[in-house]
Amino acid sequence: MLNTHCSSPLRATSPNLQSSPPSSPLSSKFNQRRASFKKGGDASPWRDRQRCLFLDKVRSGRDRRFLHGRGGEDEMMRIMYASEKKRAERAMEREAQNIDSAEPDEMDAEFLEELQKQEEKELEACLSHFYSEHENQTTQDAEMSTSQPKRSNIPQTCQNCNINNLEQVEGGIVCFTCGWSCTL
């Protein structure tokens, strides 16, 4: 069926001039579709929607290129993390400056005195132990030097490999290069 109330460029606008009936049902569907998208009619919401979709696509492409140029989303996340970390550090510094440096009260002073006394006692104990160990070591060294045979009796080079790598061990000497040993 044809709609006689709609004006179309294919139809005559005056009632005296009648256009010929459509030759096929396909052409009538085309005319109805064309009439629904005329300017100022139902086409403007469709065009607005298409325009918004196009602009969104352009914006997302621009943002994607921007992020890619900056190193991607990972780089942006690192930058955001670093800025948040710096902001938190500055806030902590401000808080630290706002805290009044309180004078140590009497209890803290007493605790510090006790701690110093205890440390002095521990230091004296360590020093006395060190001195007693040192005295014992020197007496043992003196005894060892008198009981050890003279070094002149020990050969200076190995008889097997002729390398000066001999070491005196308990009861003899050993060459650490070839494994030669000799008892004294």
Backbone as CSV, one residue per row, in Angstrom:
resi,resn,N_x,N_y,N_z,CA_x,CA_y,CA_z,C_x,C_y,C_z
1,MET,0.832,-1.180,0.000,0.000,0.000,0.000,0.869,1.232,0.000
2,LEU,0.385,2.217,-0.688,1.115,3.469,-0.759,0.562,4.444,0.244
3,ASN,1.463,5.184,0.768,1.069,6.210,1.713,0.919,7.501,0.932
4,THR,-0.271,8.036,0.854,-0.519,9.234,0.050,-0.293,10.502,0.843
5,HIS,-0.097,10.380,2.123,0.086,11.574,2.945,1.535,12.031,2.994
6,CYS,2.509,11.185,2.701,3.933,11.536,2.757,4.333,12.199,1.460
7,SER,5.141,13.212,1.559,5.658,13.834,0.346,7.010,13.218,0.055
8,SER,7.260,12.949,-1.183,8.489,12.311,-1.596,8.929,12.943,-2.896
9,PRO,10.224,13.013,-3.182,10.658,13.590,-4.443,10.202,12.758,-5.628
10,LEU,9.844,11.512,-5.407,9.376,10.682,-6.510,7.892,10.902,-6.796
11,ARG,7.161,11.476,-5.884,5.722,11.704,-6.046,5.454,13.154,-6.406
12,ALA,4.446,13.316,-7.060,4.006,14.678,-7.364,3.333,15.231,-6.129
13,THR,3.542,16.516,-5.861,2.979,17.114,-4.662,1.569,17.653,-4.885
14,SER,1.250,17.926,-6.069,-0.103,18.456,-6.316,-1.076,17.301,-6.505
15,PRO,-2.348,17.480,-6.088,-3.321,16.397,-6.222,-3.698,16.138,-7.664
16,ASN,-3.491,17.082,-8.588,-3.859,16.887,-9.989,-2.900,15.943,-10.692
17,LEU,-1.637,15.959,-10.279,-0.639,15.126,-10.937,-0.455,13.858,-10.114
18,GLN,-0.798,12.769,-10.635,-0.650,11.484,-9.966,0.499,10.734,-10.627
19,SER,1.321,10.109,-9.827,2.397,9.302,-10.384,1.876,7.913,-10.657
20,SER,2.598,7.199,-11.448,2.169,5.848,-11.781,2.388,4.936,-10.578
21,PRO,1.592,3.901,-10.458,1.767,3.004,-9.318,3.106,2.292,-9.420
22,PRO,3.653,1.887,-8.290,4.963,1.213,-8.303,4.876,-0.080,-9.088
23,SER,5.987,-0.366,-9.748,5.997,-1.539,-10.606,6.236,-2.824,-9.816
24,SER,6.897,-2.733,-8.686,7.153,-3.935,-7.890,7.075,-3.596,-6.406
25,PRO,6.862,-4.587,-5.570,6.813,-4.302,-4.131,8.167,-3.866,-3.590
26,LEU,9.268,-4.202,-4.255,10.593,-3.814,-3.807,10.763,-2.310,-3.862
27,SER,10.289,-1.674,-4.918,10.436,-0.229,-5.030,9.593,0.479,-3.987
28,SER,8.465,-0.086,-3.577,7.659,0.561,-2.540,8.365,0.506,-1.190
29,LYS,9.069,-0.583,-0.901,9.829,-0.670,0.354,10.949,0.354,0.363
30,PHE,11.599,0.532,-0.780,12.666,1.516,-0.877,12.130,2.914,-0.608
31,ASN,10.972,3.239,-1.183,10.381,4.559,-0.985,10.006,4.770,0.476
32,GLN,9.474,3.753,1.109,9.106,3.907,2.520,10.351,4.096,3.381
33,ARG,11.411,3.372,3.088,12.642,3.498,3.858,13.245,4.877,3.661
34,ARG,13.253,5.350,2.449,13.813,6.661,2.153,13.001,7.744,2.847
35,ALA,11.746,7.588,2.935,10.902,8.575,3.589,11.151,8.602,5.089
36,SER,11.501,7.475,5.675,11.718,7.450,7.123,13.027,8.117,7.521
37,PHE,14.004,8.257,6.592,15.285,8.867,6.912,15.433,10.266,6.356
38,LYS,14.384,10.948,6.184,14.502,12.296,5.639,14.999,13.251,6.724
39,LYS,15.499,14.400,6.344,16.070,15.361,7.274,15.029,15.838,8.260
40,GLY,15.483,15.963,9.516,14.592,16.486,10.540,13.606,15.459,11.045
41,GLY,13.622,14.279,10.519,12.687,13.247,10.946,13.360,12.299,11.924
42,ASP,13.132,11.018,11.734,13.679,9.997,12.613,15.168,9.772,12.390
43,ALA,15.738,10.348,11.360,17.134,10.103,11.026,18.084,10.799,11.990
44,SER,17.697,11.870,12.645,18.635,12.602,13.484,19.107,11.779,14.688
45,PRO,18.293,11.002,15.409,18.859,10.169,16.482,19.823,9.120,15.933
46,TRP,19.517,8.574,14.776,20.403,7.589,14.167,21.742,8.218,13.815
47,ARG,21.682,9.409,13.240,22.924,10.104,12.879,23.715,10.492,14.120
48,ASP,23.026,10.933,15.166,23.717,11.268,16.414,24.427,10.048,16.990
49,ARG,23.741,8.923,16.958,24.333,7.695,17.472,25.551,7.296,16.642
50,GLN,25.438,7.397,15.330,26.560,7.058,14.451,27.728,8.017,14.666
51,ARG,27.429,9.286,14.839,28.474,10.283,15.081,29.176,10.007,16.406
52,CYS,28.407,9.680,17.454,28.998,9.371,18.763,29.883,8.127,18.687
53,LEU,29.426,7.107,17.985,30.237,5.898,17.829,31.539,6.198,17.097
54,PHE,31.454,7.022,16.058,32.648,7.392,15.313,33.621,8.172,16.198
55,LEU,33.109,9.141,16.962,33.978,9.940,17.828,34.603,9.085,18.931
56,ASP,33.842,8.143,19.480,34.398,7.238,20.489,35.530,6.400,19.904
57,LYS,35.337,5.945,18.676,36.369,5.150,18.014,37.629,5.983,17.795
58,VAL,37.447,7.232,17.386,38.594,8.121,17.172,39.313,8.382,18.494
59,ARG,38.544,8.650,19.571,39.154,8.905,20.885,39.929,7.691,21.388
60,SER,39.327,6.513,21.275,40.013,5.310,21.764,41.282,5.045,20.961
61,GLY,41.249,5.292,19.660,42.451,5.136,18.843,43.532,6.121,19.255
62,ARG,43.128,7.355,19.515,44.084,8.375,19.953,44.697,7.997,21.294
63,ASP,43.864,7.535,22.246,44.367,7.124,23.558,45.299,5.923,23.440
64,ARG,44.941,4.984,22.588,45.769,3.796,22.395,47.134,4.190,21.832
65,ARG,47.149,5.091,20.847,48.422,5.548,20.289,49.219,6.321,21.333
66,PHE,48.529,7.116,22.150,49.200,7.877,23.199,49.869,6.930,24.192
67,LEU,49.137,5.902,24.648,49.705,4.944,25.598,50.844,4.155,24.967
68,HIS,50.677,3.782,23.716,51.725,3.029,23.038,52.985,3.881,22.895
69,GLY,52.834,5.150,22.609,53.970,6.055,22.495,54.672,6.270,23.822
70,ARG,53.933,6.164,24.920,54.503,6.344,26.252,55.018,5.042,26.853
71,GLY,54.939,3.959,26.133,55.441,2.695,26.654,54.346,1.746,27.066
72,GLY,53.125,2.063,26.793,52.029,1.147,27.091,51.448,1.363,28.473
73,GLU,50.494,0.514,28.811,49.803,0.648,30.088,50.720,0.332,31.254
74,ASP,51.666,-0.589,31.074,52.580,-0.932,32.158,53.406,0.277,32.565
75,GLU,53.888,1.011,31.588,54.682,2.198,31.891,53.835,3.238,32.610
76,MET,52.603,3.402,32.170,51.714,4.359,32.836,51.460,3.932,34.281
77,MET,51.300,2.635,34.502,51.086,2.144,35.862,52.321,2.397,36.724
78,ARG,53.519,2.213,36.144,54.745,2.490,36.901,54.840,3.965,37.250
79,ILE,54.479,4.816,36.312,54.526,6.255,36.569,53.538,6.617,37.670
80,MET,52.342,6.051,37.591,51.344,6.336,38.624,51.817,5.828,39.984
81,TYR,52.433,4.634,40.025,52.927,4.077,41.281,54.025,4.964,41.858
82,ALA,54.946,5.413,41.001,56.040,6.260,41.471,55.506,7.582,42.017
83,SER,54.528,8.172,41.342,53.985,9.443,41.821,53.240,9.247,43.141
84,GLU,52.505,8.145,43.271,51.818,7.864,44.537,52.824,7.638,45.660
85,LYS,53.924,6.955,45.348,54.946,6.694,46.356,55.590,8.005,46.817
86,LYS,55.899,8.884,45.859,56.483,10.176,46.220,55.511,10.994,47.055
87,ARG,54.232,10.961,46.676,53.231,11.704,47.428,53.140,11.172,48.858
88,ALA,53.167,9.871,49.019,53.094,9.272,50.353,54.333,9.626,51.172
89,GLU,55.509,9.628,50.532,56.735,9.988,51.241,56.689,11.437,51.706
90,ARG,56.194,12.329,50.847,56.081,13.736,51.253,55.104,13.898,52.407
91,ALA,54.008,13.148,52.371,53.039,13.219,53.464,53.664,12.719,54.760
92,MET,54.462,11.657,54.676,55.124,11.137,55.876,56.143,12.139,56.413
93,GLU,56.854,12.819,55.512,57.814,13.831,55.950,57.105,14.982,56.657
94,ARG,55.952,15.402,56.109,55.197,16.477,56.760,54.728,16.048,58.144
95,GLU,54.269,14.798,58.255,53.834,14.302,59.557,54.995,14.249,60.532
96,ALA,56.169,13.840,60.047,57.336,13.756,60.917,57.754,15.148,61.394
97,GLN,57.613,16.151,60.537,57.963,17.506,60.939,56.964,18.060,61.945
98,ASN,55.715,17.630,61.832,54.692,18.123,62.746,54.819,17.525,64.141
99,ILE,55.416,16.349,64.228,55.567,15.727,65.547,56.629,16.502,66.315
100,ASP,56.268,16.923,67.492,57.214,17.663,68.323,58.276,16.708,68.841
101,SER,59.509,17.160,68.789,60.579,16.330,69.346,60.529,16.500,70.856
102,ALA,59.942,15.542,71.501,59.744,15.606,72.951,61.064,15.322,73.656
103,GLU,61.289,16.031,74.736,62.463,15.810,75.561,62.285,14.478,76.278
104,PRO,63.351,13.709,76.399,63.198,12.443,77.116,62.807,12.709,78.567
105,ASP,61.832,12.023,79.033,61.397,12.230,80.410,62.338,11.494,81.357
106,GLU,62.036,11.571,82.632,62.936,11.018,83.642,63.087,9.509,83.499
107,MET,62.009,8.828,83.145,62.082,7.379,83.021,63.014,6.977,81.883
108,ASP,62.954,7.702,80.772,63.853,7.423,79.661,65.304,7.699,80.053
109,ALA,65.534,8.755,80.805,66.885,9.090,81.250,67.429,7.989,82.164
110,GLU,66.593,7.496,83.080,67.031,6.414,83.972,67.349,5.153,83.169
111,PHE,66.520,4.859,82.203,66.745,3.679,81.368,68.064,3.802,80.611
112,LEU,68.354,4.993,80.087,69.604,5.207,79.362,70.815,5.040,80.277
113,GLU,70.715,5.543,81.511,71.823,5.394,82.459,72.076,3.921,82.774
114,GLU,71.004,3.160,83.008,71.159,1.732,83.291,71.762,0.999,82.099
115,LEU,71.338,1.376,80.921,71.860,0.749,79.715,73.349,1.033,79.554
116,GLN,73.777,2.268,79.836,75.189,2.614,79.739,76.016,1.835,80.754
117,LYS,75.506,1.701,81.975,76.235,0.946,83.005,76.378,-0.521,82.595
118,GLN,75.302,-1.088,82.075,75.338,-2.486,81.659,76.331,-2.681,80.510
119,GLU,76.355,-1.760,79.562,77.293,-1.859,78.447,78.733,-1.747,78.926
120,GLU,78.999,-0.872,79.906,80.350,-0.735,80.454,80.798,-2.028,81.125
121,LYS,79.888,-2.666,81.877,80.230,-3.935,82.532,80.543,-5.009,81.496
122,GLU,79.741,-5.080,80.447,79.984,-6.071,79.396,81.310,-5.812,78.692
123,LEU,81.640,-4.548,78.453,82.898,-4.197,77.811,84.083,-4.591,78.688
124,GLU,83.997,-4.315,79.987,85.074,-4.697,80.905,85.247,-6.211,80.937
125,ALA,84.135,-6.956,80.938,84.221,-8.415,80.951,84.877,-8.924,79.669
126,CYS,84.518,-8.344,78.543,85.120,-8.753,77.269,86.609,-8.455,77.237
127,LEU,87.004,-7.273,77.719,88.416,-6.902,77.719,89.226,-7.802,78.643
128,SER,88.690,-8.100,79.829,89.429,-8.967,80.754,89.569,-10.371,80.164
129,HIS,88.538,-10.858,79.512,88.610,-12.170,78.868,89.635,-12.146,77.730
130,PHE,89.658,-11.059,76.964,90.606,-10.929,75.865,92.032,-10.922,76.387
131,TYR,92.292,-10.148,77.445,93.642,-10.078,77.999,94.087,-11.427,78.555
132,SER,93.181,-12.133,79.225,93.562,-13.442,79.769,93.837,-14.429,78.630
133,GLU,93.053,-14.403,77.567,93.295,-15.263,76.408,94.619,-14.910,75.743
134,HIS,94.896,-13.621,75.642,96.135,-13.169,75.013,97.344,-13.635,75.823
135,GLU,97.274,-13.537,77.154,98.373,-13.987,78.009,98.571,-15.492,77.876
136,ASN,97.472,-16.250,77.841,97.580,-17.703,77.681,98.213,-18.056,76.340
137,GLN,97.857,-17.354,75.315,98.385,-17.622,73.981,99.877,-17.332,73.920
138,THR,100.299,-16.233,74.506,101.727,-15.894,74.467,102.546,-16.914,75.246
139,THR,102.026,-17.406,76.364,102.773,-18.429,77.112,102.822,-19.735,76.328
140,GLN,101.764,-20.096,75.658,101.761,-21.318,74.849,102.720,-21.181,73.674
141,ASP,102.766,-20.003,73.070,103.689,-19.775,71.961,105.136,-19.899,72.420
142,ALA,105.423,-19.386,73.603,106.784,-19.469,74.138,107.159,-20.924,74.395
143,GLU,106.241,-21.704,74.934,106.506,-23.123,75.179,106.696,-23.872,73.867
144,MET,105.915,-23.572,72.858,106.000,-24.248,71.568,107.319,-23.935,70.873
145,SER,107.777,-22.707,70.997,109.013,-22.335,70.314,110.203,-23.067,70.920
146,THR,110.180,-23.363,72.187,111.291,-24.093,72.803,111.201,-25.579,72.522
147,SER,109.991,-26.119,72.369,109.838,-27.563,72.171,109.957,-27.972,70.702
148,GLN,109.786,-27.066,69.771,109.844,-27.409,68.354,111.291,-27.533,67.893
149,PRO,111.534,-28.475,66.978,112.900,-28.570,66.451,113.198,-27.346,65.587
150,LYS,114.456,-27.102,65.443,114.847,-25.922,64.676,114.510,-26.128,63.214
151,ARG,114.171,-25.071,62.574,113.719,-25.096,61.185,114.878,-25.440,60.237
152,SER,116.079,-25.281,60.688,117.216,-25.534,59.810,117.347,-27.017,59.469
153,ASN,116.818,-27.911,60.328,116.873,-29.343,60.055,115.861,-29.748,58.987
154,ILE,114.843,-28.918,58.729,113.789,-29.245,57.778,114.256,-28.831,56.390
155,PRO,114.142,-29.730,55.405,114.539,-29.330,54.048,113.617,-28.227,53.517
156,GLN,114.151,-27.368,52.697,113.399,-26.224,52.180,112.604,-26.575,50.925
157,THR,113.078,-27.546,50.131,112.383,-27.940,48.906,112.057,-29.419,48.960
158,CYS,111.032,-29.787,48.226,110.592,-31.178,48.162,111.641,-31.984,47.385
159,GLN,111.974,-33.165,47.892,112.959,-34.009,47.225,112.369,-34.682,45.988
160,ASN,111.053,-34.739,45.911,110.393,-35.413,44.798,110.146,-34.457,43.620
161,CYS,109.576,-33.262,43.903,109.212,-32.341,42.807,110.044,-31.062,42.789
162,ASN,110.930,-30.873,43.739,111.825,-29.710,43.825,111.072,-28.384,43.868
163,ILE,109.922,-28.357,44.533,109.148,-27.126,44.699,109.113,-26.789,46.178
164,ASN,109.199,-25.512,46.485,109.186,-25.065,47.873,107.741,-24.959,48.347
165,ASN,107.127,-26.098,48.613,105.744,-26.118,49.086,105.617,-27.129,50.225
166,LEU,106.574,-27.103,51.119,106.587,-28.024,52.251,105.914,-27.370,53.445
167,GLU,105.223,-28.201,54.196,104.547,-27.709,55.397,104.831,-28.694,56.513
168,GLN,105.148,-28.128,57.664,105.421,-28.982,58.814,104.098,-29.338,59.476
169,VAL,103.902,-30.638,59.677,102.732,-31.143,60.382,103.227,-31.938,61.574
170,GLU,102.316,-32.371,62.383,102.693,-33.104,63.589,103.393,-34.408,63.204
171,GLY,104.642,-34.523,63.582,105.401,-35.744,63.331,106.129,-35.770,62.009
172,GLY,106.089,-34.724,61.194,106.802,-34.768,59.935,106.521,-33.565,59.068
173,ILE,106.931,-33.700,57.794,106.685,-32.647,56.822,105.994,-33.262,55.613
174,VAL,105.193,-32.432,54.919,104.421,-32.895,53.770,104.551,-31.866,52.653
175,CYS,104.694,-32.361,51.411,104.674,-31.493,50.238,103.232,-31.454,49.736
176,PHE,102.652,-30.277,49.663,101.257,-30.157,49.234,101.116,-30.142,47.716
177,THR,102.231,-30.169,46.990,102.163,-30.229,45.535,102.065,-31.674,45.051
178,CYS,103.004,-32.519,45.499,103.023,-33.901,45.001,102.570,-34.916,46.041
179,GLY,102.498,-34.540,47.319,102.048,-35.455,48.360,103.186,-36.184,49.065
180,TRP,104.417,-35.847,48.760,105.574,-36.477,49.399,105.571,-36.135,50.875
181,SER,105.952,-37.086,51.717,106.000,-36.827,53.160,107.261,-37.434,53.737
182,CYS,107.647,-36.873,54.855,108.844,-37.331,55.549,108.602,-37.189,57.041
183,THR,109.026,-38.150,57.812,108.876,-38.059,59.271,110.127,-37.455,59.850
184,LEU,109.966,-36.742,60.928,111.107,-36.103,61.592,111.567,-36.893,62.775
